[in-house]
Amino acid sequence: MLVINDIEKKFNAGTVNEKVALSKFSLSLAEGDFVTVIGGNGAGKSTFLNCVAGVFGVDQGSILIDGLDVTKLPEHKRSGVIGRVFQDPMMGTAGNMGIEENLALAYRRGKTRSLSWGISHKEREIYKEYLSHLDLGLENRLHAKVGLLSGGQRQALTLLMATLKKPKLLLLDEHTAALDPKTADKVLKLSDRFVNEGNLTTLMVTHNMRHAIEHGNRLIMMHEGRVILDIKGEEKQQLTVDDLLKRFGQVSGEEFANDRALLS
Amino acid sequence: MFEIILGAISLGLLWAVMTIGVYITYRILDIADLTVEGSIAMGAAIAAFSIFNGMNPFIATGLAFVGGMLAGLVTGILHTKLKIPALLAGILTMIALYSVNLRIMGKANLSLLRIDTVFTPLEQLGLSSTNAVMLFGFISVMAIIGLLYWFFGTEIGCAIRATGDNPQMARAQGINTNNMIILGLVISNGLVALSGSLIAQSQSFADIQMGIGSIVIGLASVIIGEVIFGTRNFFNCLISLVLGAITYRIIIALVLKMGMPANDLKLFTAITVAIALSLPVFKSYLRPLKKSMNGGAR
């Protein structure tokens, strides 16, 4: 579903601040794969996700989604097949617009927008139905501005928006990092449900080792812009946090450097 | 006195068209677009020159609208494709338009005295010139509000609003934010130029200087409208803008009547806008004060 061939990404190339964020990064995802991505500070996890989403281009290599080469496509064109949830709950929704308006924007992802009405009556019923599944009572607040919602509610809504039009690829970029533990668990459960129901090919970046182990069918660990561990199937199911730390030490020859990951 | 108020209302209705244009960039797109200073004079210049040379005033007014849209297009391309900051892109177009407007008119001002304008048909029905401007202004403003209310409810209109609200989210939902910004600037400056052409026809002359300070007048009208008449929903916002533009004109007419020299007008407007824009800061200073006056700590 997703094929990444040898991509490279440098920031501030040719200056003293040059930073190689991704080097010779390759990865291939089968349809329905739910891959968790973990790594230390500055390992290139977010850069990787942003390259796939098209927030910025890559210096070398190619990215294919479902056989289509998207390497040169701008961000808004790739969005037709990609659903995204960001770390910052403010980032995935338009705060001054209503809940139904946000959903309507997402409902038209990948479609040429015209001068027909932004929301139809028929859609409203669909949105109510979907919102009621979130169990947050949002189905009765269709007109409420999204800016009035809590971080958890916004993240749940963003998740719904990302999957409203079934994406070929779902990108979750530390989407529970800004939430309190209880809300984070709720949003993670919801993510699991959406991914399973839609059999979505998913990449989930997380800084939480427990989350990385408990969710998905495959785990990759990144270090200095490369994949250093790729664990799947049976092996993934039996993985523990201690295993993961030990194996990181063996492969990289360093201590795992991410305070947040160790604390949680 | 009554006459002065009526004059202020009719002029306010024409400026309301411009205020709506400013609102589209300033509030919906979240861009302070200085192009308007040039495009308002451009609308006046195009309409005055065309009418002066015998063109049907309605066609001339339409031409002014198109001219303004082109000015917005230039700023939009400078800002999105060439990555120039919005404020600077607007200033560049504004300065360029000064020369363009001189080229259009051929001189610094053009008189339309005793020449038919869009207001003439109404005057021929027996209305006074003030009443003709008021009726024509009212009808145009209502038509524009209706059109914009519809437009910003369509898929494209919603995409423009999302772009102004959260560009990152908009791109993630497949919206080409650059094109939406350009489209917003085009519509906005079209309306501003339309307003300029109507103002020139109502006062029977176009002047190269008439754009100076217009952005501040536009902002003043937006803020006065929002503060006094509310922002409950989009329709309410649009009505507030019109009432804001009229209120601004009435205030100006009154302070002039009370004896303020006309030369101090721009200073007065700038101070008004500065105070209005800094209200949130003052409010946050006043809040603890209020609290302590309401019975101390909680």
HADDOCK unambig.tbl for C-alpha pairs under 7 A between the chains (distance, minus, plus):
assign (segid A and resid 75 and name CA) (segid B and resid 171 and name CA) 6.45 0.50 0.50
assign (segid A and resid 76 and name CA) (segid B and resid 171 and name CA) 4.71 0.50 0.50
assign (segid A and resid 76 and name CA) (segid B and resid 172 and name CA) 6.19 0.50 0.50
assign (segid A and resid 76 and name CA) (segid B and resid 174 and name CA) 4.18 0.50 0.50
assign (segid A and resid 76 and name CA) (segid B and resid 175 and name CA) 5.56 0.50 0.50
assign (segid A and resid 76 and name CA) (segid B and resid 176 and name CA) 5.71 0.50 0.50
assign (segid A and resid 77 and name CA) (segid B and resid 174 and name CA) 5.88 0.50 0.50
assign (segid A and resid 79 and name CA) (segid B and resid 172 and name CA) 5.43 0.50 0.50
assign (segid A and resid 79 and name CA) (segid B and resid 173 and name CA) 5.98 0.50 0.50
assign (segid A and resid 79 and name CA) (segid B and resid 174 and name CA) 4.82 0.50 0.50
assign (segid A and resid 80 and name CA) (segid B and resid 174 and name CA) 5.83 0.50 0.50
assign (segid A and resid 84 and name CA) (segid B and resid 172 and name CA) 6.80 0.50 0.50
assign (segid A and resid 91 and name CA) (segid B and resid 168 and name CA) 6.84 0.50 0.50
assign (segid A and resid 91 and name CA) (segid B and resid 169 and name CA) 6.13 0.50 0.50
assign (segid A and resid 92 and name CA) (segid B and resid 169 and name CA) 5.09 0.50 0.50
assign (segid A and resid 93 and name CA) (segid B and resid 169 and name CA) 5.91 0.50 0.50
assign (segid A and resid 94 and name CA) (segid B and resid 162 and name CA) 6.11 0.50 0.50
assign (segid A and resid 94 and name CA) (segid B and resid 165 and name CA) 5.68 0.50 0.50
assign (segid A and resid 94 and name CA) (segid B and resid 166 and name CA) 5.49 0.50 0.50
assign (segid A and resid 94 and name CA) (segid B and resid 169 and name CA) 6.86 0.50 0.50
assign (segid A and resid 96 and name CA) (segid B and resid 165 and name CA) 6.55 0.50 0.50
assign (segid A and resid 105 and name CA) (segid B and resid 173 and name CA) 6.62 0.50 0.50
assign (segid A and resid 106 and name CA) (segid B and resid 173 and name CA) 5.52 0.50 0.50
assign (segid A and resid 109 and name CA) (segid B and resid 173 and name CA) 5.03 0.50 0.50
assign (segid A and resid 109 and name CA) (segid B and resid 174 and name CA) 5.19 0.50 0.50
assign (segid A and resid 110 and name CA) (segid B and resid 174 and name CA) 5.71 0.50 0.50
assign (segid A and resid 113 and name CA) (segid B and resid 155 and name CA) 5.48 0.50 0.50
assign (segid A and resid 113 and name CA) (segid B and resid 156 and name CA) 5.65 0.50 0.50
assign (segid A and resid 114 and name CA) (segid B and resid 155 and name CA) 5.65 0.50 0.50
assign (segid A and resid 114 and name CA) (segid B and resid 156 and name CA) 5.81 0.50 0.50
assign (segid A and resid 115 and name CA) (segid B and resid 154 and name CA) 5.16 0.50 0.50
assign (segid A and resid 115 and name CA) (segid B and resid 155 and name CA) 5.82 0.50 0.50
assign (segid A and resid 115 and name CA) (segid B and resid 156 and name CA) 6.07 0.50 0.50
assign (segid A and resid 116 and name CA) (segid B and resid 154 and name CA) 5.35 0.50 0.50
assign (segid A and resid 116 and name CA) (segid B and resid 155 and name CA) 6.13 0.50 0.50
assign (segid A and resid 117 and name CA) (segid B and resid 153 and name CA) 6.05 0.50 0.50
assign (segid A and resid 117 and name CA) (segid B and resid 154 and name CA) 4.22 0.50 0.50
assign (segid A and resid 117 and name CA) (segid B and resid 155 and name CA) 5.87 0.50 0.50
assign (segid A and resid 118 and name CA) (segid B and resid 153 and name CA) 5.52 0.50 0.50
assign (segid A and resid 118 and name CA) (segid B and resid 154 and name CA) 4.30 0.50 0.50
assign (segid A and resid 118 and name CA) (segid B and resid 155 and name CA) 4.11 0.50 0.50
assign (segid A and resid 118 and name CA) (segid B and resid 158 and name CA) 6.34 0.50 0.50
